[in-house]
């Protein structure tokens, strides 16, 4: 039986309410809705565990997985860990602020750090950027960390010979990046593009 948790989440202080400012700003003020097969809430620890076909929506944010652990520290920062079913990947999607663009990501584990304002995709990680309904950029690696404030990301390939290498096709980082607009083409927006961090780790050619 699915559990409707809107009233409970309000009582918990709107868990994960500090989602990133560089993403859709209106998401901060939207109600959070979570559906799951079961919930365990620990009031002294200010933590909640949702299990079984978990679906979280908050404004433009959508997250799906098998288990979601949410906690809040003493300073009010929120942290969430979304885990997939064995052999599957958890899913994250959010609209970029002021643009008809969306960020999607998948990984066996997705961690949100409210203090650092980052989303981390771990194991068979993939992040995609859509312009409207058109896929623009794609990156794959063992670990992808997206910084919502600076709109930068880093991608790590699995070390050569590690067990994780097979899940990232040899431990290499792979990316497909759409070309920039022509200087003569009309600019659709003056907003900055997503850009990779210059600090990429993993095996070099």
trRosetta pair geometry for C-beta under 8 A, 3 or more apart (Angstrom, degrees):
i j d omega theta_ij theta_ji phi_ij phi_ji
1 37 7.3 104 58 -150 37 64
2 35 4.9 -4 -167 -166 122 101
2 36 6.9 133 -144 62 72 22
2 37 6.6 -56 -95 -92 54 45
2 53 7.9 -71 -99 88 101 118
3 35 7.0 156 60 -146 53 52
3 36 5.9 -25 42 63 101 74
3 37 7.6 77 -3 171 95 9
3 38 7.2 87 -11 -115 133 17
3 39 5.4 -106 81 -11 162 118
4 33 7.8 -33 -150 -153 76 91
4 35 7.2 -14 -92 -99 53 78
5 8 4.6 -60 -162 49 78 116
5 9 5.4 80 135 -29 94 99
5 33 7.4 135 60 -155 79 47
5 34 4.9 -24 51 62 130 96
5 35 7.8 -171 8 -81 100 35
5 36 7.7 16 -22 22 135 99
5 39 6.6 137 -91 -81 131 156
5 50 7.8 -88 -27 -96 163 126
6 9 6.0 -61 -149 35 27 107
6 10 6.7 28 154 -20 63 103
6 31 6.1 15 -142 173 110 125
6 32 7.4 165 -121 81 66 58
6 33 5.9 -18 -78 -103 95 74
7 10 5.7 -50 -152 31 35 113
7 11 6.7 34 150 -17 64 104
8 11 5.6 -58 -156 37 35 112
8 12 6.4 31 148 -18 68 107
8 39 7.6 73 115 155 167 162
8 41 7.1 -126 -177 -72 127 153
9 12 5.3 -53 -145 39 38 112
9 14 6.1 60 149 -112 91 41
9 15 5.6 -95 -148 18 93 95
9 32 5.2 -114 147 79 157 112
9 34 6.8 125 -60 11 137 112
10 13 8.0 71 177 -51 30 12
10 14 6.3 15 -113 -64 45 76
12 15 5.1 -9 114 -41 127 100
12 41 7.5 -121 -84 -143 123 124
12 46 7.3 130 -159 -158 89 75
12 48 6.5 -31 -116 -35 159 131
12 70 7.9 67 151 112 150 127
12 72 7.6 161 167 -11 92 134
13 17 7.3 -110 138 1 73 132
13 46 7.9 -6 26 -154 130 114
13 72 6.4 29 72 -73 135 170
13 76 7.5 -121 160 -140 145 87
14 17 4.0 56 117 -62 110 128
14 32 6.2 136 -155 6 77 122
15 32 6.8 -119 62 85 74 166
15 48 6.5 -85 -68 26 164 128
15 70 4.5 52 178 161 141 142
15 72 6.7 -122 -117 -51 78 109
15 78 5.8 140 -168 -138 58 129
15 80 7.5 105 156 -75 106 111
16 19 6.2 37 161 -52 86 95
16 32 6.7 118 65 -108 104 152
16 56 7.9 32 54 -179 160 146
16 58 7.0 -163 103 -14 116 165
16 70 6.2 -80 -36 -135 101 121
16 78 4.6 -170 -87 141 36 146
16 80 5.4 5 -85 -36 120 133
16 112 6.7 46 -129 97 110 148
16 114 7.1 -155 -130 -74 52 122
17 28 6.6 70 177 -158 75 68
17 32 7.5 -108 -80 -32 75 129
17 78 6.4 125 28 -19 60 149
18 28 7.7 24 -119 -126 29 98
18 76 7.8 112 -42 134 135 88
18 77 6.4 -68 42 -137 158 59
18 78 5.3 160 29 25 101 105
18 114 4.3 81 76 -158 122 115
18 117 7.7 -97 140 -94 100 83
19 23 6.6 -60 148 63 100 131
19 27 5.5 -57 83 114 134 124
19 28 6.5 -155 56 -86 86 66
19 58 7.0 149 -10 101 150 135
19 61 6.3 -90 -140 -61 167 149
19 94 7.7 -164 174 -122 132 149
19 112 7.6 -35 -107 -168 80 141
19 114 7.8 -68 -72 -111 37 89
19 148 7.7 -142 173 -152 64 174
20 23 4.4 85 79 9 103 102
20 117 5.2 105 -104 -168 92 99
20 148 2.8 -71 -128 141 161 152
20 149 6.4 -133 -150 -54 107 59
21 25 6.1 25 -155 -105 62 88
21 28 7.8 11 -96 -52 64 132
21 97 7.8 -11 155 -39 50 155
21 117 7.6 -28 13 -145 82 141
21 148 7.1 127 41 131 52 109
21 149 6.6 41 49 -106 97 74
22 96 7.8 -28 144 -148 75 79
22 97 6.4 -137 173 12 36 124
22 148 4.8 172 49 161 105 70
22 149 5.4 160 -18 -118 124 22
22 150 7.5 -100 -47 14 164 15
22 151 5.4 -143 163 -54 147 94
23 27 6.6 -18 113 23 106 142
23 60 7.8 -151 160 74 105 120
23 61 7.9 64 139 -74 145 96
23 94 4.9 -5 -162 141 137 133
23 95 7.0 113 -178 80 86 50
23 96 6.3 -89 -134 -116 58 43
23 97 6.0 128 152 -34 20 92
23 103 7.4 -87 -114 26 109 127
23 148 5.4 -49 -22 -152 99 118
24 27 4.6 92 91 -23 98 107
24 59 6.0 -166 104 140 129 131
24 60 4.6 78 21 28 160 133
24 61 7.9 -149 49 -42 117 77
24 94 6.3 -145 10 176 103 92
24 95 4.4 50 -52 77 128 96
24 96 7.0 131 -53 144 73 5
24 97 5.2 162 -99 -84 34 69
25 28 6.3 -30 179 3 54 112
25 97 5.3 59 -18 -120 84 130
26 29 6.2 -65 -168 43 55 99
26 30 6.5 63 140 -39 78 106
26 59 5.8 161 107 -139 82 136
26 60 7.8 81 73 -9 97 102
27 30 5.5 -54 -147 20 41 119
27 58 5.8 77 -170 124 94 89
27 59 3.3 -150 -114 60 69 152
27 60 5.7 -83 -79 32 114 81
27 61 5.6 88 -151 -18 137 104
27 94 7.1 -17 -68 -148 162 110
27 95 8.0 166 -51 48 120 93
28 59 7.8 14 5 -25 30 152
29 59 7.9 81 61 -69 56 126
30 58 5.4 139 91 179 109 64
30 59 3.5 156 19 -59 155 87
31 58 7.2 -131 106 -128 33 73
32 56 6.9 -16 -169 -165 97 94
32 57 7.5 163 -154 86 51 46
32 58 4.3 -14 -104 -92 76 111
33 56 7.3 156 85 -153 52 47
33 57 5.0 -8 60 60 100 91
33 58 7.2 174 21 -72 63 61
34 50 5.9 -103 161 -94 133 164
34 54 6.8 -17 -167 -162 98 87
34 55 7.0 163 -151 83 51 51
34 56 4.9 -10 -102 -102 86 76
34 57 7.9 -180 -77 23 45 60
34 68 7.2 -122 -147 66 133 151
35 53 7.4 -37 117 115 95 91
35 54 7.2 162 85 -148 56 40
35 55 4.8 3 52 52 99 98
36 39 6.1 113 75 -64 126 82
36 50 3.8 -165 -47 -177 166 103
36 51 6.1 98 177 54 123 28
36 52 5.5 108 -179 66 76 79
36 53 6.7 160 -135 76 49 63
36 54 4.6 3 -97 -101 101 75
36 55 7.6 -174 -66 23 62 60
36 68 7.3 -125 -81 30 138 108
37 51 6.3 -58 61 102 93 68
37 52 2.7 -40 26 100 121 146
37 53 5.9 83 -32 35 100 94
38 50 7.3 158 85 -156 52 48
38 51 4.9 -14 63 60 100 95
38 52 5.6 78 13 15 84 126
39 48 6.5 -20 -164 -170 98 102
39 49 7.1 150 -156 81 49 53
39 50 5.5 -15 -102 -103 77 70
39 51 7.8 -179 -78 20 33 72
40 48 7.1 158 84 -158 50 53
40 49 4.6 -4 57 56 98 103
40 51 7.8 26 1 -3 98 110
41 47 7.6 173 -153 94 49 48
41 48 4.9 -12 -107 -108 76 85
41 49 7.9 -161 -72 25 37 64
42 45 4.2 9 117 42 122 110
42 46 7.5 -43 95 16 80 16
42 47 4.8 4 54 60 108 89
42 48 7.4 -163 23 -77 69 39
42 49 8.0 42 -8 -5 101 97
43 46 7.1 22 -170 -75 34 47
45 71 6.7 -54 146 -131 93 112
46 71 6.1 93 102 -161 79 70
46 72 4.4 -78 144 54 127 94
46 73 8.0 -174 81 -68 137 13
47 69 6.8 -3 -174 -174 110 85
47 70 6.5 164 -154 89 60 52
47 71 4.0 -16 -100 -98 94 90
47 72 7.6 -163 -75 16 56 64
48 68 8.0 5 106 108 91 90
48 69 7.5 170 87 -152 49 43
48 70 4.8 -3 55 57 93 102
48 71 7.8 -179 20 -74 58 52
49 67 6.9 -10 -171 -169 90 97
49 68 7.3 165 -153 85 44 51
49 69 5.2 -8 -106 -104 80 74
49 70 7.8 -171 -75 23 37 68
50 54 4.9 108 117 -113 115 120
50 67 6.9 162 86 -155 58 48
50 68 4.5 2 54 54 106 98
50 70 7.6 32 -3 -2 101 106
51 54 7.0 -57 -126 -53 13 110
51 66 7.0 7 -153 154 67 69
51 67 5.0 -2 -108 -108 75 85
51 68 8.0 -157 -69 27 41 61
52 66 7.0 11 -85 -164 21 65
52 67 8.0 46 -17 -80 40 66
53 66 7.4 0 -54 -119 30 52
54 63 7.6 -22 123 114 102 91
54 64 6.7 160 90 -151 67 44
54 65 5.3 -15 61 68 112 68
54 66 6.5 70 11 151 101 6
54 67 6.5 131 -14 -96 139 11
54 68 4.7 172 177 -11 161 110
54 82 7.2 -149 91 -138 137 96
55 62 7.6 -23 -167 -163 84 83
55 63 7.5 157 -156 84 39 55
55 64 5.4 -2 -106 -104 70 84
56 61 7.1 -31 120 125 97 104
56 62 7.2 153 85 -156 63 36
56 63 4.3 0 54 55 109 101
56 64 7.6 -158 25 -68 70 43
56 68 6.5 108 -40 -100 127 167
56 82 7.9 -112 11 -95 130 130
57 61 6.7 155 -154 88 41 69
57 62 5.5 -2 -104 -103 78 70
57 63 8.0 -166 -69 25 40 66
58 61 4.5 -3 60 56 85 118
60 93 7.7 -102 153 124 79 83
60 94 5.5 96 110 -152 99 58
60 95 3.8 -63 174 9 161 106
60 102 7.8 -140 170 -117 122 97
61 92 7.8 -31 -159 -162 83 79
61 93 7.2 151 -153 84 39 58
61 94 4.9 -2 -97 -96 68 98
62 91 7.4 -22 118 119 92 104
62 92 7.5 153 85 -156 59 35
62 93 4.6 -2 54 55 99 104
62 94 7.6 -175 22 -68 63 56
63 68 7.3 98 118 -100 127 131
63 82 5.6 -126 173 -87 123 161
63 90 7.2 10 -173 170 87 105
63 91 6.7 167 -151 89 44 64
63 92 5.3 1 -105 -104 84 69
63 93 7.8 -169 -70 24 48 65
63 110 7.1 -150 -145 87 114 147
64 82 8.0 94 84 -177 20 137
64 90 6.7 -177 90 -159 54 66
64 91 4.4 7 50 51 96 109
65 68 6.3 122 66 -61 115 84
65 82 4.2 145 9 175 155 98
65 83 5.8 130 164 70 132 31
65 84 5.2 -96 -142 -84 92 53
65 85 7.9 -179 -172 -19 62 64
65 90 3.6 -2 -92 -120 116 106
65 91 7.0 -175 -58 24 75 65
65 110 7.1 -149 -59 27 144 111
66 83 5.8 -58 62 100 93 78
66 84 5.7 85 2 -171 104 25
66 85 4.4 127 -61 -60 138 67
66 88 7.5 115 -34 67 116 128
66 90 7.5 -105 10 -85 72 95
67 82 7.3 162 86 -153 52 45
67 83 4.5 -6 59 54 100 106
68 80 6.3 -11 -169 -167 94 106
68 81 7.3 162 -152 82 47 48
68 82 5.1 -8 -103 -103 81 76
68 83 7.7 -166 -73 20 38 71
69 80 6.8 159 83 -153 53 53
69 81 4.6 -2 54 54 102 97
69 83 7.8 37 -3 -8 98 107
70 78 6.9 -14 -167 -168 93 99
70 79 7.3 158 -153 84 48 52
70 80 4.9 -10 -102 -103 75 88
71 78 7.6 161 86 -152 40 55
71 79 5.3 -15 62 61 85 98
71 80 7.9 169 21 -80 59 46
72 76 6.4 -15 -176 -144 111 33
72 77 7.0 160 -153 79 65 38
72 78 5.4 -28 -99 -98 81 66
72 79 7.5 172 -87 19 32 76
73 76 7.2 -46 72 22 69 18
73 77 5.1 2 37 54 109 89
73 79 7.2 59 -29 -9 96 114
73 115 7.6 5 24 -53 141 121
75 115 7.9 68 77 -97 128 109
77 114 4.2 172 -175 93 82 112
77 115 4.4 22 -160 -63 160 83
78 112 7.6 -4 115 112 89 113
78 114 4.1 96 57 -41 63 154
79 111 7.6 -11 -172 -171 90 87
79 112 6.6 174 -153 90 44 71
79 113 6.0 5 -117 -116 91 49
79 114 5.8 -113 -65 7 55 96
79 115 7.8 -14 -70 -2 99 92
80 111 7.3 167 90 -153 54 45
80 112 4.4 16 51 45 94 110
81 109 6.6 -16 -169 -169 93 101
81 110 7.4 157 -156 82 45 50
81 111 5.2 -8 -106 -105 77 77
81 112 7.8 -149 -68 25 39 68
82 90 4.5 150 126 -174 106 154
82 92 7.5 147 52 -66 151 99
82 109 7.2 151 81 -160 54 50
82 110 4.4 -8 58 59 105 100
82 111 7.8 -160 24 -71 69 34
82 112 7.9 47 -7 -9 100 98
83 90 6.4 -152 175 -51 7 134
83 108 7.3 5 -152 154 66 66
83 109 5.5 -11 -105 -108 71 78
84 88 4.4 -143 167 94 119 86
84 89 5.1 -101 -75 -146 164 12
84 90 4.2 -138 -60 -43 90 73
84 107 7.8 -165 -17 106 124 44
84 108 5.2 -104 35 -148 118 51
84 109 7.3 -117 6 -65 85 42
85 88 4.3 42 62 27 88 127
88 108 7.7 126 89 -118 46 71
89 106 4.2 58 138 172 134 107
89 107 5.8 144 -156 70 102 4
89 108 5.7 -74 -112 -72 67 47
89 124 5.9 -114 -87 99 122 119
89 126 7.8 25 177 26 164 104
90 106 6.7 168 79 -150 44 63
90 107 6.3 -22 52 69 89 60
90 108 6.9 75 4 -176 88 16
90 109 6.8 50 17 -119 130 17
90 110 4.8 -122 95 -2 129 111
91 104 7.4 -24 -166 -166 87 94
91 105 7.6 151 -157 84 44 50
91 106 5.5 -16 -101 -100 61 87
91 110 8.0 -84 48 -28 9 150
92 103 7.8 -17 118 117 96 90
92 104 6.8 154 87 -158 60 47
92 105 4.6 -8 60 59 107 93
92 106 7.4 -172 22 -74 75 41
92 110 5.4 161 -38 -154 124 158
92 119 6.4 174 147 -173 167 144
92 121 7.5 -131 23 -82 128 108
93 102 6.1 5 -170 176 94 118
93 103 7.1 169 -148 89 47 53
93 104 4.8 -7 -101 -105 85 79
93 105 7.8 -178 -73 22 47 62
94 102 6.9 167 87 -155 31 75
94 103 5.5 -9 60 57 81 96
95 99 7.8 -178 173 73 84 70
95 101 7.2 121 -160 82 64 48
95 102 5.4 -46 -101 -100 54 78
95 103 8.0 167 -106 17 8 74
96 99 4.6 -11 93 55 109 114
96 101 4.4 -8 32 82 126 100
96 102 6.8 -147 -6 -87 82 24
96 103 6.4 95 -56 -22 92 96
96 191 7.8 137 139 141 123 149
98 189 7.7 139 131 -154 97 135
98 191 6.0 159 99 -80 118 144
99 189 5.9 17 -109 -112 99 178
99 191 5.5 -116 -64 57 119 158
100 131 6.7 62 100 -171 86 60
100 132 5.0 16 140 -73 117 73
101 129 6.3 -1 -175 -176 110 94
101 130 6.4 165 -154 85 58 56
101 131 5.4 -25 -100 -104 88 54
101 132 7.7 -36 -84 -26 49 42
101 136 7.7 -29 -135 9 107 144
102 129 7.3 162 81 -154 47 49
102 130 4.6 -2 53 53 94 107
103 127 6.9 -14 -170 -170 92 99
103 128 7.5 151 -158 80 46 51
103 129 5.9 -21 -101 -101 64 71
103 146 7.1 132 -179 -170 147 163
103 194 7.7 124 -94 -79 110 144
104 127 7.1 161 88 -156 51 51
104 128 4.6 -10 62 59 100 99
104 129 7.9 -174 23 -78 74 26
104 130 6.8 45 -6 -13 110 109
105 110 6.9 126 108 -115 113 122
105 119 6.6 145 45 129 159 130
105 121 4.8 -132 169 -65 120 140
105 125 7.3 -10 -171 -167 99 84
105 126 6.7 171 -150 92 56 54
105 127 4.4 -12 -102 -105 93 77
105 128 7.3 -177 -76 19 46 67
105 144 6.8 -147 -143 86 122 133
105 146 7.0 -131 -65 -9 150 140
106 110 8.0 -81 -149 -65 26 118
106 121 6.6 75 88 -150 25 133
106 124 7.5 -43 119 118 97 90
106 125 7.2 169 89 -147 57 42
106 126 5.0 4 52 55 95 97
106 127 8.0 -170 22 -75 58 43
107 110 5.4 132 56 -69 106 75
107 120 7.9 -69 53 132 166 56
107 121 3.3 167 -32 -172 137 82
107 122 5.1 100 166 44 136 37
107 123 5.9 109 -173 59 88 62
107 124 6.4 155 -135 77 55 66
107 125 4.3 2 -96 -102 109 76
107 126 7.3 177 -65 22 69 59
107 144 7.2 -154 -66 36 130 98
108 122 6.4 -69 58 96 83 74
108 123 3.9 -27 25 84 120 121
108 124 5.9 83 -30 39 95 102
109 121 7.7 152 84 -157 54 40
109 122 4.4 -15 64 59 99 111
109 123 6.4 65 16 27 87 109
110 119 6.7 -8 -172 -174 96 95
110 120 7.0 157 -157 81 47 54
110 121 5.6 -11 -105 -102 79 66
110 122 7.6 -171 -78 19 33 78
111 119 7.3 160 83 -158 51 47
111 120 4.3 -8 57 56 99 107
111 122 7.1 37 -3 -11 104 117
112 118 7.6 179 -148 91 48 48
112 119 5.5 -16 -101 -105 74 74
112 120 7.8 -168 -73 21 29 74
113 116 4.2 14 114 41 127 103
113 117 7.1 -60 94 -4 80 16
113 118 5.0 9 49 53 108 87
113 119 7.9 -164 21 -77 73 31
113 120 7.2 45 -11 -9 106 110
114 117 6.9 24 -164 -78 32 53
116 147 7.7 -84 151 -120 92 87
117 147 6.8 61 102 -161 87 68
117 148 5.0 -108 160 52 94 104
117 149 4.9 66 106 -30 144 106
118 145 5.7 1 -179 -175 128 94
118 146 6.5 155 -159 79 73 48
118 147 5.2 -34 -101 -100 93 58
118 148 6.7 -165 -96 -1 35 84
119 145 7.5 165 83 -153 45 50
119 146 4.8 -8 58 57 93 102
119 148 6.9 75 -8 -46 95 103
120 143 6.9 -12 -171 -168 94 95
120 144 7.3 165 -154 86 48 51
120 145 4.9 -10 -106 -105 81 80
120 146 7.8 -166 -76 23 37 67
121 125 3.8 126 118 -138 105 108
121 126 7.2 -104 144 38 153 35
121 127 6.4 178 15 -59 151 95
121 143 7.0 160 85 -155 59 46
121 144 4.5 2 53 55 107 97
121 145 7.8 -159 25 -72 66 38
121 146 7.8 40 -6 -6 100 102
122 125 6.2 -6 -89 -64 8 116
122 142 7.5 4 -155 153 58 66
122 143 5.3 1 -111 -110 68 85
123 142 6.6 -3 -96 -165 37 67
123 143 7.8 17 -34 -76 42 68
123 164 6.5 -110 -116 -137 81 113
123 167 6.2 -5 -168 121 77 156
124 142 7.9 4 -40 -125 27 45
124 167 4.7 -88 -66 168 88 112
124 168 6.8 -157 -97 -72 47 71
125 140 6.8 153 90 -155 62 51
125 141 5.5 -22 68 71 108 65
125 142 6.4 47 16 135 108 15
125 143 5.8 96 -5 -118 152 18
125 144 4.3 -175 147 3 135 99
125 155 7.7 -167 96 -136 124 86
125 168 7.9 -1 34 -97 74 113
126 138 6.9 -13 -169 -167 98 92
126 139 7.1 167 -150 86 52 49
126 140 5.0 -11 -102 -102 81 79
126 144 7.4 141 -65 -6 3 148
127 138 7.4 164 86 -151 49 47
127 139 5.2 -3 56 56 93 95
127 144 5.0 -160 -21 150 120 160
127 146 6.4 145 -123 -59 154 126
127 153 6.6 -126 73 -161 165 164
128 135 6.1 -48 -171 -141 120 98
128 136 8.0 129 178 50 75 65
128 137 6.9 166 -154 88 47 57
128 138 5.0 -6 -106 -103 81 78
129 135 7.8 110 79 -161 47 55
129 136 4.8 -50 97 64 93 109
129 137 4.3 24 36 46 112 96
129 138 7.8 -142 23 -63 68 45
129 194 5.7 -152 -78 15 153 146
130 133 6.6 -22 -179 -143 124 15
130 134 6.4 144 -161 72 76 39
130 135 5.7 -46 -103 -97 78 45
130 136 6.3 154 -120 3 21 91
131 134 5.1 -22 67 66 85 99
131 136 4.9 78 -12 -52 98 127
135 138 6.8 12 175 -50 115 108
136 178 4.4 -70 -168 -7 78 139
137 175 7.3 -9 -172 -172 92 93
137 176 6.6 176 -150 93 47 64
137 177 5.0 13 -121 -118 101 59
137 178 5.8 -101 -62 4 73 87
137 194 6.6 -138 49 70 154 128
138 175 6.8 171 92 -152 56 50
138 176 4.6 17 49 47 96 101
139 144 6.4 130 104 -112 114 133
139 153 7.1 161 52 109 157 138
139 155 5.2 -121 163 -77 127 148
139 173 7.2 -10 -169 -176 95 94
139 174 7.2 162 -154 91 49 52
139 175 4.5 -6 -106 -106 81 90
139 176 7.8 -157 -69 28 47 57
139 196 7.5 134 -88 -91 151 117
140 155 7.6 76 86 -158 22 135
140 168 6.7 166 146 -146 97 86
140 169 7.8 37 123 24 137 115
140 173 7.1 164 84 -159 59 50
140 174 4.6 -2 54 60 105 97
140 175 7.4 -165 22 -73 65 49
141 144 5.7 126 53 -61 107 85
141 155 4.0 146 -8 -179 152 96
141 156 5.6 133 155 67 133 37
141 157 5.3 -97 -144 -79 96 53
141 158 7.9 168 -180 -24 69 66
141 168 5.9 28 -160 -143 33 137
141 173 4.6 -4 -91 -114 113 80
141 174 7.3 177 -64 26 68 62
141 202 6.8 -104 -144 -71 120 150
142 156 5.5 -60 61 101 97 84
142 157 5.8 95 -2 -163 103 24
142 158 4.1 123 -68 -59 140 77
142 164 5.2 66 -130 143 124 132
142 167 7.3 93 -111 84 78 103
142 168 4.9 -75 -64 -41 74 151
142 171 7.0 -3 -41 -135 121 65
142 202 7.7 158 17 -100 108 115
143 155 7.4 162 86 -154 54 43
143 156 4.4 5 55 49 98 111
144 153 6.1 5 -175 180 92 119
144 154 7.3 172 -150 86 49 48
144 155 5.2 -8 -104 -105 81 76
144 156 7.8 -158 -70 23 40 70
145 153 6.4 169 85 -153 49 69
145 154 5.2 2 52 52 98 92
146 152 7.9 178 -150 94 52 36
146 153 4.5 -21 -102 -101 67 105
147 150 4.7 10 112 44 125 97
147 151 7.0 -82 89 -21 78 12
147 152 5.2 5 47 58 115 77
147 153 6.8 -168 14 -81 73 49
148 151 7.1 17 -163 -74 28 56
151 192 6.4 136 82 97 149 117
151 194 5.7 -121 169 -113 98 61
151 195 7.1 69 118 25 89 77
152 194 7.7 146 -104 -167 31 68
152 195 5.9 -34 -109 79 78 78
152 196 6.9 77 -162 -170 79 17
152 197 4.7 85 164 -66 120 84
153 194 7.0 9 0 -178 112 110
153 196 5.9 -55 68 -119 79 60
153 197 6.4 -138 82 -9 27 92
154 196 7.3 103 -97 -167 39 80
154 197 4.5 -29 -75 41 85 132
154 199 6.1 -24 -115 88 124 84
154 200 6.3 -176 -153 -100 77 58
154 201 7.5 36 174 11 114 86
155 173 4.8 114 119 -139 118 125
155 175 7.2 171 25 -65 165 111
155 196 7.1 -46 2 -139 104 118
155 200 5.9 0 58 -136 77 102
155 202 7.3 -27 118 -16 76 139
156 173 7.3 -118 172 -77 7 115
156 200 7.6 -177 -83 -168 48 63
156 201 4.9 1 -116 72 89 99
156 202 5.4 161 -164 -56 49 98
157 168 6.0 178 -148 128 73 145
157 171 4.6 91 157 164 104 64
157 172 5.3 -29 -127 -142 146 11
157 173 4.5 -110 -53 -41 103 74
157 201 7.4 -142 30 110 71 64
157 202 2.9 86 29 -145 97 131
157 203 5.6 -74 89 18 140 81
158 162 4.9 -132 168 66 104 122
158 164 3.9 -162 -121 98 137 100
158 165 4.3 -154 97 -81 129 56
158 167 7.2 99 -35 56 149 86
158 168 5.0 154 -2 34 109 131
158 171 3.9 -103 70 -116 79 87
158 202 7.5 36 27 -128 25 99
159 162 4.5 85 67 -25 86 125
159 164 7.9 72 35 55 69 106
159 165 7.2 -85 79 -66 43 105
159 171 6.4 -74 82 -147 11 142
159 202 7.9 -139 -80 -132 44 56
159 203 7.6 121 -140 -52 38 93
160 165 6.5 62 -132 -98 32 145
160 171 5.5 -156 -82 61 50 161
160 203 5.5 82 -49 -80 103 132
161 165 6.7 88 24 -16 12 149
162 165 5.1 127 62 -29 72 95
162 171 6.8 106 40 -94 98 128
163 166 7.1 -41 180 15 46 104
164 167 5.5 -58 -167 37 60 112
164 168 6.5 27 145 1 84 108
164 171 7.4 90 98 -97 81 87
165 168 6.2 -79 -153 51 36 90
165 170 5.9 -5 174 -159 100 18
165 171 3.8 -37 -127 -50 94 100
166 169 7.9 36 -169 -77 32 25
166 170 8.0 45 -99 -57 34 35
168 171 5.6 76 82 -98 113 28
168 172 6.9 -172 135 48 98 46
168 173 8.0 -16 171 -83 128 41
169 172 6.4 -53 95 43 87 96
169 174 7.2 11 63 -23 129 137
171 202 6.6 178 157 -160 84 99
171 203 5.6 75 115 -3 111 124
172 202 7.0 111 -140 156 33 130
172 203 6.3 -68 -94 61 65 111
173 200 6.3 -98 32 179 173 123
173 202 4.9 133 -26 61 106 163
175 196 7.4 -37 -116 -63 162 146
180 193 7.5 -110 -109 -30 93 159
181 185 4.8 -121 179 74 98 126
181 187 6.4 139 93 -109 158 62
181 188 7.2 -178 -76 4 152 92
182 185 4.1 97 59 -10 91 104
187 190 6.4 56 142 -71 139 64
192 195 7.4 -59 163 -16 108 111
196 200 6.7 7 162 -64 124 117
197 200 6.8 151 83 -57 82 70
